[in-house]
Amino acid sequence: MKKELFIGFFVALIATSFGCFIFIEFFSKYDFYKSIELIKEGGLIGKVLVLGAIANFFVFFVFLKKKQIYRARGVMIETFLIALIVLFLTLFSK
């Protein structure tokens, strides 16, 4: 059970990272590293994380479709963790 939760968490972490990368690559007119610098300077890290976490919904529903409930729970745990990180970034960045 713990192994399945960890697999779901890890897959969701990769999906979030990949979602952030895709968002930055396709919607920024600058190169990747310059975009990261501008995101940090503008305090937009939380917003990019939220957009990247959208990929978790696809992973979550794939796990549910395959009846891998514990992996889907791992995805949800990672998604809630991202939400808490964004909340703290929003609260303490001002």
C-alpha positions as CSV (number, residue, x, y, z in Angstrom):
1,M,0.0,0.0,0.0
2,K,2.8,2.5,0.9
3,K,4.6,1.6,-2.2
4,E,1.5,2.3,-4.4
5,L,1.0,5.7,-2.6
6,F,4.6,6.6,-3.3
7,I,4.4,5.6,-6.9
8,G,1.3,7.8,-7.3
9,F,3.0,10.6,-5.5
10,F,6.2,10.3,-7.7
11,V,4.2,10.1,-10.9
12,A,2.2,13.2,-10.0
13,L,5.4,15.0,-9.1
14,I,6.8,14.2,-12.6
15,A,3.5,15.2,-14.2
16,T,3.5,18.6,-12.4
17,S,7.1,19.2,-13.4
18,F,6.3,18.3,-17.0
19,G,3.2,20.5,-16.9
20,C,5.2,23.4,-15.7
21,F,7.8,22.8,-18.4
22,I,5.2,22.6,-21.1
23,F,3.5,25.7,-20.0
24,I,6.8,27.7,-19.9
25,E,8.0,26.4,-23.3
26,F,4.8,27.0,-25.2
27,F,3.5,30.2,-23.6
28,S,6.6,32.2,-23.1
29,K,8.3,34.1,-25.8
30,Y,11.7,33.8,-24.0
31,D,13.9,30.8,-23.6
32,F,13.4,28.5,-20.7
33,Y,16.0,29.9,-18.3
34,K,15.1,33.5,-19.0
35,S,11.4,32.6,-18.4
36,I,12.4,31.0,-15.0
37,E,14.2,34.2,-14.0
38,L,11.2,36.3,-15.0
39,I,8.8,34.0,-13.1
40,K,10.9,34.3,-9.9
41,E,11.2,38.1,-10.2
42,G,7.5,38.5,-10.8
43,G,6.5,36.2,-7.9
44,L,4.6,34.0,-10.3
45,I,6.0,30.6,-9.0
46,G,2.7,29.7,-7.4
47,K,0.7,30.4,-10.5
48,V,3.0,28.3,-12.7
49,L,2.8,25.5,-10.2
50,V,-1.0,25.5,-10.3
51,L,-1.0,25.4,-14.1
52,G,1.5,22.6,-14.0
53,A,-0.6,20.6,-11.5
54,I,-3.4,20.5,-14.1
55,A,-1.6,17.5,-15.5
56,N,-2.3,15.6,-12.3
57,F,-5.9,15.3,-13.2
58,F,-5.1,13.3,-16.3
59,V,-2.8,11.0,-14.2
60,F,-5.5,10.7,-11.5
61,F,-8.2,9.6,-13.9
62,V,-5.9,7.1,-15.6
63,F,-5.2,5.5,-12.3
64,L,-8.9,5.4,-11.4
65,K,-9.7,3.9,-14.8
66,K,-7.1,1.2,-14.2
67,K,-8.6,0.7,-10.7
68,Q,-5.3,1.6,-9.0
69,I,-6.9,3.4,-6.1
70,Y,-3.8,3.8,-3.9
71,R,-1.8,5.3,-6.8
72,A,-4.7,7.8,-7.4
73,R,-4.5,8.6,-3.7
74,G,-0.8,9.4,-4.0
75,V,-1.6,11.8,-6.9
76,M,-4.2,13.5,-4.7
77,I,-1.7,13.8,-1.8
78,E,0.8,15.4,-4.1
79,T,-1.8,17.7,-5.5
80,F,-2.8,18.9,-2.0
81,L,0.8,19.4,-1.2
82,I,1.2,21.6,-4.2
83,A,-1.9,23.5,-3.1
84,L,-0.4,24.1,0.3
85,I,2.9,25.2,-1.2
86,V,1.0,27.7,-3.4
87,L,-1.0,28.9,-0.4
88,F,2.2,29.5,1.6
89,L,3.9,31.2,-1.3
90,T,0.9,33.5,-1.7
91,L,0.6,34.3,2.0
92,F,4.2,34.9,2.7
93,S,5.4,36.6,-0.5
94,K,3.7,39.9,0.3
